[in-house]
Amino acid sequence: MKLFLKNTLLFIFTSLTLLCGIVAIPACLVNRFSDFKINKKNKIVLFGHSHPECAFNDSLITGLKNLSHSAEPYFYTYQKVKKVITQNPQIETVLIEFSNNQIDEKMNGWTWDYKYMSNMFPLYSSFMDASDIKVLFKHDRGVFFNCISISARQNLFKAITFNYNFADRMGGYLKLDRSQTLSKGDSLTHELDKARFLKSRLSYINLIYLRKIIDYCKQRKKKLFLVRSPQYKYYEYRHNEKIYLDIKNRYFSDVKLIDFNNFPLRDDEFADPGHLNLKGAFRFSNYVNKQIEAGILVSGSNSIMANALAVNASAGVLR
């Protein structure tokens, strides 16, 4: 009986050791050999969710690389920023999207709900610190272990195939070839949404990780700006504008916001209230390119930037 128990415990210990090795070794290899390099001509990088992903056509913008990704909260952006900045010493300026919906509690779901976490966690889990892992583990252990399993399989495949390239998976410009359909009910819906947003809550985890991104970039002596991409006048999240500006001034006053929220665009240049279509992105990106080529957008000068961004009435303001 004692021999049986001893052999059973030995089997369990051996199995757990092998399991840990299967999970940990590929993750270490991915962390060690991951390739986040971008073109050396790109000295400006842009991070964010689907708003900038659809707004900044970086094929039209000199020296800028759009690394935005749909449904990406700051928790995962932080992991990406660390690798991109470390592996691309040519980067001088970092732009971080800061939109109205990024302060909303829906970002909590983007961080740890299975629907989103099962996609983002396996991509960036190998680069997380213990404190990052703890955030997800404490929220929902069941979801966490399910995503660990997915991550382990994907990392093992990367290690077996020696495919550590993240260049095609970390984001980029997304072309939307559609126009939103507007109706007379839009303004009514806009007002009905207002009551809901007066009761909305904040995503503190998203705000905490935005702060982490800012501090990381500053420690590495990068120029840093927050950016708000154009949003349609009836976009539902614009109802939290007062709260949005209060948070910006209270917690992120050390970073300038280049605000394109009211950049003048026609209705048919939006794919939907939160995203530009290819026509809108073409006009907006050409405007941004002119500011960059003139050395204005990333100059850091309040007066120069404010004057340049005010060329087209409400095209953009610096806050």
DRENDO-1510 file (C-alpha; in Angstrom, 1 decimal, always signed):
<recs>
REC; n; res; u; v; w
REC; 1; MET; +0.0; +0.0; +0.0 .
REC; 2; LYS; +2.8; +2.4; +0.9 .
REC; 3; LEU; +4.6; +1.6; -2.4 .
REC; 4; PHE; +1.4; +2.3; -4.3 .
REC; 5; LEU; +0.9; +5.7; -2.6 .
REC; 6; LYS; +4.6; +6.5; -3.2 .
REC; 7; ASN; +4.3; +5.6; -6.9 .
REC; 8; THR; +1.1; +7.5; -7.2 .
REC; 9; LEU; +2.5; +10.7; -5.7 .
REC; 10; LEU; +5.6; +10.3; -7.9 .
REC; 11; PHE; +3.4; +10.0; -10.9 .
REC; 12; ILE; +1.4; +13.1; -10.0 .
REC; 13; PHE; +4.6; +15.1; -9.3 .
REC; 14; THR; +6.2; +14.0; -12.5 .
REC; 15; SER; +3.0; +14.8; -14.5 .
REC; 16; LEU; +2.8; +18.3; -12.9 .
REC; 17; THR; +6.5; +18.9; -13.6 .
REC; 18; LEU; +6.1; +17.9; -17.3 .
REC; 19; LEU; +2.9; +20.1; -17.5 .
REC; 20; CYS; +4.7; +23.1; -16.1 .
REC; 21; GLY; +7.5; +22.5; -18.5 .
REC; 22; ILE; +5.1; +22.3; -21.5 .
REC; 23; VAL; +3.6; +25.6; -20.4 .
REC; 24; ALA; +6.7; +27.5; -19.2 .
REC; 25; ILE; +9.4; +26.5; -21.6 .
REC; 26; PRO; +7.6; +27.6; -24.8 .
REC; 27; ALA; +6.5; +30.8; -23.1 .
REC; 28; CYS; +10.1; +31.6; -22.2 .
REC; 29; LEU; +11.2; +30.9; -25.8 .
REC; 30; VAL; +8.5; +33.2; -27.2 .
REC; 31; ASN; +9.5; +35.9; -24.8 .
REC; 32; ARG; +13.2; +35.4; -25.7 .
REC; 33; PHE; +12.9; +35.2; -29.5 .
REC; 34; SER; +9.7; +37.2; -30.2 .
REC; 35; ASP; +10.1; +39.6; -33.1 .
REC; 36; PHE; +8.3; +43.0; -32.9 .
REC; 37; LYS; +10.6; +44.9; -35.2 .
REC; 38; ILE; +9.1; +47.4; -37.6 .
REC; 39; ASN; +10.6; +49.4; -40.5 .
REC; 40; LYS; +13.5; +51.5; -39.3 .
REC; 41; LYS; +12.0; +54.5; -41.2 .
REC; 42; ASN; +9.1; +54.4; -38.7 .
REC; 43; LYS; +10.0; +56.8; -35.9 .
REC; 44; ILE; +6.4; +57.4; -34.8 .
REC; 45; VAL; +4.2; +54.6; -33.5 .
REC; 46; LEU; +0.5; +54.6; -32.8 .
REC; 47; PHE; -1.3; +52.3; -30.3 .
REC; 48; GLY; -5.0; +52.0; -29.6 .
REC; 49; HIS; -8.2; +50.1; -30.4 .
REC; 50; SER; -10.4; +50.1; -33.5 .
REC; 51; HIS; -10.9; +53.9; -33.7 .
REC; 52; PRO; -7.3; +54.7; -34.7 .
REC; 53; GLU; -7.0; +51.3; -36.4 .
REC; 54; CYS; -9.6; +52.6; -39.0 .
REC; 55; ALA; -8.6; +56.3; -39.0 .
REC; 56; PHE; -4.8; +56.3; -39.6 .
REC; 57; ASN; -3.9; +54.9; -43.0 .
REC; 58; ASP; -0.2; +54.7; -42.3 .
REC; 59; SER; +0.6; +54.1; -46.0 .
REC; 60; LEU; -0.2; +57.8; -46.4 .
REC; 61; ILE; +1.6; +59.0; -43.3 .
REC; 62; THR; +5.3; +59.6; -43.4 .
REC; 63; GLY; +7.3; +57.8; -40.7 .
REC; 64; LEU; +4.3; +56.6; -38.8 .
REC; 65; LYS; +3.4; +52.9; -38.0 .
REC; 66; ASN; -0.2; +52.2; -37.0 .
REC; 67; LEU; -0.1; +49.3; -34.4 .
REC; 68; SER; -3.7; +49.7; -33.3 .
REC; 69; HIS; -5.8; +46.6; -32.8 .
REC; 70; SER; -9.6; +46.1; -32.6 .
REC; 71; ALA; -11.0; +45.5; -29.1 .
REC; 72; GLU; -7.6; +46.0; -27.4 .
REC; 73; PRO; -7.7; +47.5; -23.9 .
REC; 74; TYR; -4.7; +49.2; -22.4 .
REC; 75; PHE; -3.9; +46.0; -20.4 .
REC; 76; TYR; -2.8; +44.3; -23.6 .
REC; 77; THR; -1.5; +47.4; -25.2 .
REC; 78; TYR; +1.0; +47.7; -22.3 .
REC; 79; GLN; +2.5; +44.3; -23.1 .
REC; 80; LYS; +2.9; +45.3; -26.8 .
REC; 81; VAL; +4.3; +48.7; -26.0 .
REC; 82; LYS; +7.1; +47.1; -23.9 .
REC; 83; LYS; +8.2; +44.8; -26.7 .
REC; 84; VAL; +7.9; +47.3; -29.6 .
REC; 85; ILE; +9.8; +50.1; -27.7 .
REC; 86; THR; +12.5; +47.7; -26.6 .
REC; 87; GLN; +13.1; +46.2; -30.0 .
REC; 88; ASN; +12.9; +49.4; -32.1 .
REC; 89; PRO; +15.4; +52.0; -30.8 .
REC; 90; GLN; +14.6; +54.3; -33.8 .
REC; 91; ILE; +11.2; +55.1; -32.3 .
REC; 92; GLU; +11.2; +58.7; -31.1 .
REC; 93; THR; +7.5; +59.5; -30.6 .
REC; 94; VAL; +4.6; +57.4; -29.2 .
REC; 95; LEU; +0.9; +58.2; -29.8 .
REC; 96; ILE; -1.7; +56.6; -27.6 .
REC; 97; GLU; -5.4; +56.7; -28.5 .
REC; 98; PHE; -7.5; +58.1; -25.7 .
REC; 99; SER; -11.2; +58.0; -26.7 .
REC; 100; ASN; -14.4; +58.4; -24.8 .
REC; 101; ASN; -15.2; +54.7; -24.7 .
REC; 102; GLN; -11.8; +53.9; -23.2 .
REC; 103; ILE; -12.8; +55.2; -19.8 .
REC; 104; ASP; -16.0; +53.3; -19.8 .
REC; 105; GLU; -16.6; +50.1; -17.8 .
REC; 106; LYS; -17.0; +48.1; -21.0 .
REC; 107; MET; -13.2; +48.0; -21.0 .
REC; 108; ASN; -13.3; +45.7; -18.0 .
REC; 109; GLY; -15.0; +43.1; -20.2 .
REC; 110; TRP; -12.4; +43.7; -23.0 .
REC; 111; THR; -9.7; +42.9; -20.4 .
REC; 112; TRP; -10.9; +39.7; -18.8 .
REC; 113; ASP; -14.2; +38.3; -20.3 .
REC; 114; TYR; -13.5; +35.1; -22.1 .
REC; 115; LYS; -14.7; +36.4; -25.5 .
REC; 116; TYR; -11.9; +38.9; -25.6 .
REC; 117; MET; -9.3; +37.4; -23.3 .
REC; 118; SER; -9.2; +34.1; -25.2 .
REC; 119; ASN; -7.9; +36.1; -28.2 .
REC; 120; MET; -5.6; +38.6; -26.5 .
REC; 121; PHE; -4.1; +36.7; -23.6 .
REC; 122; PRO; -2.5; +33.9; -25.7 .
REC; 123; LEU; -0.9; +36.6; -27.9 .
REC; 124; TYR; +0.7; +38.6; -25.0 .
REC; 125; SER; +0.8; +36.2; -22.0 .
REC; 126; SER; +4.5; +35.5; -22.5 .
REC; 127; PHE; +5.4; +39.1; -21.8 .
REC; 128; MET; +3.3; +39.7; -18.7 .
REC; 129; ASP; +4.7; +40.3; -15.3 .
REC; 130; ALA; +3.5; +38.5; -12.2 .
REC; 131; SER; +1.3; +41.5; -11.3 .
REC; 132; ASP; -0.4; +41.4; -14.7 .
REC; 133; ILE; -1.1; +37.7; -14.3 .
REC; 134; LYS; -2.5; +38.3; -10.8 .
REC; 135; VAL; -5.1; +40.8; -12.2 .
REC; 136; LEU; -6.6; +38.2; -14.5 .
REC; 137; PHE; -6.3; +35.3; -12.0 .
REC; 138; LYS; -8.1; +37.2; -9.3 .
REC; 139; HIS; -11.0; +38.2; -11.5 .
REC; 140; ASP; -12.1; +34.8; -12.8 .
REC; 141; ARG; -9.9; +31.7; -12.2 .
REC; 142; GLY; -12.0; +29.6; -14.5 .
REC; 143; VAL; -11.6; +31.9; -17.5 .
REC; 144; PHE; -7.9; +32.4; -16.6 .
REC; 145; PHE; -7.1; +28.6; -16.7 .
REC; 146; ASN; -9.0; +28.2; -19.9 .
REC; 147; CYS; -7.0; +30.9; -21.5 .
REC; 148; ILE; -3.7; +29.5; -20.1 .
REC; 149; SER; -4.5; +26.3; -21.9 .
REC; 150; ILE; -5.1; +28.2; -25.2 .
REC; 151; SER; -1.9; +30.1; -24.6 .
REC; 152; ALA; +0.2; +27.0; -23.9 .
REC; 153; ARG; -1.0; +25.3; -27.1 .
REC; 154; GLN; -0.2; +28.4; -29.2 .
REC; 155; ASN; +3.2; +29.0; -27.6 .
REC; 156; LEU; +4.1; +25.3; -28.1 .
REC; 157; PHE; +3.2; +25.6; -31.8 .
REC; 158; LYS; +5.3; +28.8; -32.1 .
REC; 159; ALA; +8.2; +27.0; -30.5 .
REC; 160; ILE; +7.9; +23.9; -32.7 .
REC; 161; THR; +7.6; +25.9; -35.9 .
REC; 162; PHE; +10.2; +28.5; -34.8 .
REC; 163; ASN; +7.7; +31.2; -35.7 .
REC; 164; TYR; +8.2; +34.1; -33.3 .
REC; 165; ASN; +7.2; +36.8; -35.7 .
REC; 166; PHE; +4.5; +39.2; -34.2 .
REC; 167; ALA; +4.7; +41.8; -37.0 .
REC; 168; ASP; +1.5; +40.6; -38.7 .
REC; 169; ARG; -0.5; +40.0; -35.5 .
REC; 170; MET; +0.0; +43.1; -33.4 .
REC; 171; GLY; -2.2; +45.5; -35.4 .
REC; 172; GLY; -2.3; +47.8; -38.3 .
REC; 173; TYR; -4.6; +50.0; -40.5 .
REC; 174; LEU; -8.0; +48.5; -41.1 .
REC; 175; LYS; -9.8; +49.6; -44.3 .
REC; 176; LEU; -13.6; +49.8; -43.9 .
REC; 177; ASP; -15.3; +50.0; -47.3 .
REC; 178; ARG; -18.8; +51.0; -46.1 .
REC; 179; SER; -20.8; +54.1; -45.1 .
REC; 180; GLN; -23.1; +54.4; -42.2 .
REC; 181; THR; -26.8; +54.6; -42.8 .
REC; 182; LEU; -28.4; +57.6; -41.0 .
REC; 183; SER; -32.0; +58.1; -40.1 .
REC; 184; LYS; -34.2; +60.8; -38.5 .
REC; 185; GLY; -34.1; +58.7; -35.3 .
REC; 186; ASP; -30.4; +59.2; -34.8 .
REC; 187; SER; -30.8; +62.4; -32.8 .
REC; 188; LEU; -33.5; +60.8; -30.7 .
REC; 189; THR; -31.3; +57.7; -30.0 .
REC; 190; HIS; -28.5; +60.1; -29.1 .
REC; 191; GLU; -30.6; +61.7; -26.4 .
REC; 192; LEU; -31.9; +58.4; -25.1 .
REC; 193; ASP; -28.2; +57.2; -24.8 .
REC; 194; LYS; -27.4; +60.2; -22.7 .
REC; 195; ALA; -29.5; +59.0; -19.8 .
REC; 196; ARG; -27.7; +55.7; -19.8 .
REC; 197; PHE; -24.2; +57.3; -19.9 .
REC; 198; LEU; -25.0; +59.5; -16.9 .
REC; 199; LYS; -25.1; +56.3; -14.9 .
REC; 200; SER; -22.1; +54.6; -16.5 .
REC; 201; ARG; -19.1; +53.6; -14.5 .
REC; 202; LEU; -15.4; +53.9; -15.1 .
REC; 203; SER; -12.9; +51.2; -16.0 .
REC; 204; TYR; -10.2; +51.7; -13.4 .
REC; 205; ILE; -8.1; +48.8; -14.7 .
REC; 206; ASN; -8.0; +50.5; -18.1 .
REC; 207; LEU; -7.0; +53.8; -16.6 .
REC; 208; ILE; -4.3; +52.1; -14.4 .
REC; 209; TYR; -2.7; +50.5; -17.5 .
REC; 210; LEU; -2.8; +53.7; -19.5 .
REC; 211; ARG; -0.8; +55.2; -16.7 .
REC; 212; LYS; +1.6; +52.3; -16.9 .
REC; 213; ILE; +2.1; +52.9; -20.6 .
REC; 214; ILE; +2.7; +56.5; -20.1 .
REC; 215; ASP; +5.3; +55.9; -17.3 .
REC; 216; TYR; +7.1; +53.2; -19.4 .
REC; 217; CYS; +7.5; +55.5; -22.4 .
REC; 218; LYS; +8.6; +58.4; -20.2 .
REC; 219; GLN; +11.2; +56.2; -18.5 .
REC; 220; ARG; +12.6; +55.4; -22.0 .
REC; 221; LYS; +12.7; +59.1; -22.9 .
REC; 222; LYS; +10.2; +58.9; -25.7 .
REC; 223; LYS; +8.0; +61.8; -26.8 .
REC; 224; LEU; +4.5; +60.9; -25.9 .
REC; 225; PHE; +1.1; +62.2; -26.9 .
REC; 226; LEU; -2.5; +61.1; -26.3 .
REC; 227; VAL; -4.6; +61.2; -29.5 .
REC; 228; ARG; -8.4; +61.2; -30.0 .
REC; 229; SER; -9.5; +60.1; -33.4 .
REC; 230; PRO; -12.5; +61.7; -35.1 .
REC; 231; GLN; -15.9; +60.5; -33.8 .
REC; 232; TYR; -19.3; +61.1; -35.3 .
REC; 233; LYS; -21.5; +63.8; -33.7 .
REC; 234; TYR; -24.1; +61.2; -32.7 .
REC; 235; TYR; -21.6; +58.6; -31.3 .
REC; 236; GLU; -23.1; +57.4; -28.1 .
REC; 237; TYR; -19.9; +57.6; -26.0 .
REC; 238; ARG; -19.6; +61.3; -26.6 .
REC; 239; HIS; -22.1; +61.7; -23.7 .
REC; 240; ASN; -19.4; +61.2; -21.2 .
REC; 241; GLU; -17.4; +64.2; -22.5 .
REC; 242; LYS; -17.4; +66.0; -19.2 .
REC; 243; ILE; -16.2; +63.0; -17.3 .
REC; 244; TYR; -13.7; +62.2; -20.0 .
REC; 245; LEU; -12.1; +65.7; -19.9 .
REC; 246; ASP; -12.1; +65.6; -16.1 .
REC; 247; ILE; -10.2; +62.3; -16.1 .
REC; 248; LYS; -7.7; +63.6; -18.6 .
REC; 249; ASN; -7.0; +66.7; -16.6 .
REC; 250; ARG; -6.9; +64.9; -13.2 .
REC; 251; TYR; -4.9; +61.8; -14.0 .
REC; 252; PHE; -3.0; +62.5; -17.3 .
REC; 253; SER; -2.3; +66.2; -17.1 .
REC; 254; ASP; +1.4; +65.5; -17.8 .
REC; 255; VAL; +0.6; +64.3; -21.3 .
REC; 256; LYS; -0.7; +66.5; -24.2 .
REC; 257; LEU; -3.8; +65.4; -26.0 .
REC; 258; ILE; -4.0; +66.0; -29.7 .
REC; 259; ASP; -7.7; +66.1; -30.1 .
REC; 260; PHE; -9.2; +65.3; -33.5 .
REC; 261; ASN; -12.7; +64.6; -32.1 .
REC; 262; ASN; -14.3; +67.2; -34.2 .
REC; 263; PHE; -12.2; +66.9; -37.3 .
REC; 264; PRO; -14.6; +68.0; -40.2 .
REC; 265; LEU; -15.8; +65.0; -42.1 .
REC; 266; ARG; -19.0; +64.2; -44.1 .
REC; 267; ASP; -21.5; +61.7; -42.9 .
REC; 268; ASP; -20.5; +59.4; -45.8 .
REC; 269; GLU; -16.9; +59.3; -44.5 .
REC; 270; PHE; -17.9; +57.3; -41.5 .
REC; 271; ALA; -18.3; +53.6; -41.5 .
REC; 272; ASP; -20.3; +53.9; -38.3 .
REC; 273; PRO; -20.3; +56.5; -35.4 .
REC; 274; GLY; -17.0; +55.4; -34.0 .
REC; 275; HIS; -15.0; +54.5; -37.1 .
REC; 276; LEU; -13.9; +56.2; -40.3 .
REC; 277; ASN; -14.3; +54.4; -43.6 .
REC; 278; LEU; -11.7; +54.4; -46.3 .
REC; 279; LYS; -12.8; +57.8; -47.7 .
REC; 280; GLY; -12.7; +59.4; -44.3 .
REC; 281; ALA; -9.4; +57.8; -43.4 .
REC; 282; PHE; -7.9; +59.0; -46.7 .
REC; 283; ARG; -8.8; +62.6; -46.0 .
REC; 284; PHE; -7.9; +62.5; -42.3 .
REC; 285; SER; -4.6; +60.6; -42.9 .
REC; 286; ASN; -3.5; +63.1; -45.5 .
REC; 287; TYR; -4.1; +65.9; -43.1 .
REC; 288; VAL; -2.1; +64.2; -40.4 .
REC; 289; ASN; +0.7; +63.6; -42.9 .
REC; 290; LYS; +1.0; +67.3; -43.7 .
REC; 291; GLN; +1.4; +68.1; -40.0 .
REC; 292; ILE; +4.1; +65.5; -39.6 .
REC; 293; GLU; +6.0; +66.5; -42.7 .
REC; 294; ALA; +5.9; +70.1; -41.5 .
REC; 295; GLY; +7.4; +68.9; -38.2 .
REC; 296; ILE; +4.4; +70.3; -36.3 .
REC; 297; LEU; +2.6; +67.3; -34.9 .
REC; 298; VAL; +5.4; +65.9; -32.8 .
REC; 299; SER; +7.3; +69.2; -32.2 .
REC; 300; GLY; +6.1; +69.5; -28.6 .
REC; 301; SER; +5.5; +73.2; -29.0 .
REC; 302; ASN; +2.1; +74.3; -27.7 .
REC; 303; SER; +1.9; +77.4; -29.8 .
REC; 304; ILE; +3.1; +75.8; -33.1 .
REC; 305; MET; +0.9; +72.7; -32.6 .
REC; 306; ALA; -2.1; +74.7; -31.7 .
REC; 307; ASN; -1.8; +77.0; -34.6 .
REC; 308; ALA; -1.2; +74.2; -37.1 .
REC; 309; LEU; -4.0; +72.1; -35.9 .
REC; 310; ALA; -6.4; +75.0; -36.0 .
REC; 311; VAL; -5.8; +75.6; -39.7 .
REC; 312; ASN; -9.1; +74.0; -40.5 .
REC; 313; ALA; -11.4; +75.5; -37.9 .
REC; 314; SER; -12.1; +72.6; -35.6 .
REC; 315; ALA; -9.8; +70.1; -37.3 .
REC; 316; GLY; -7.9; +69.4; -34.2 .
REC; 317; VAL; -7.0; +71.1; -30.9 .
REC; 318; LEU; -4.3; +70.5; -28.4 .
REC; 319; ARG; -5.4; +70.0; -24.8 .
</recs>
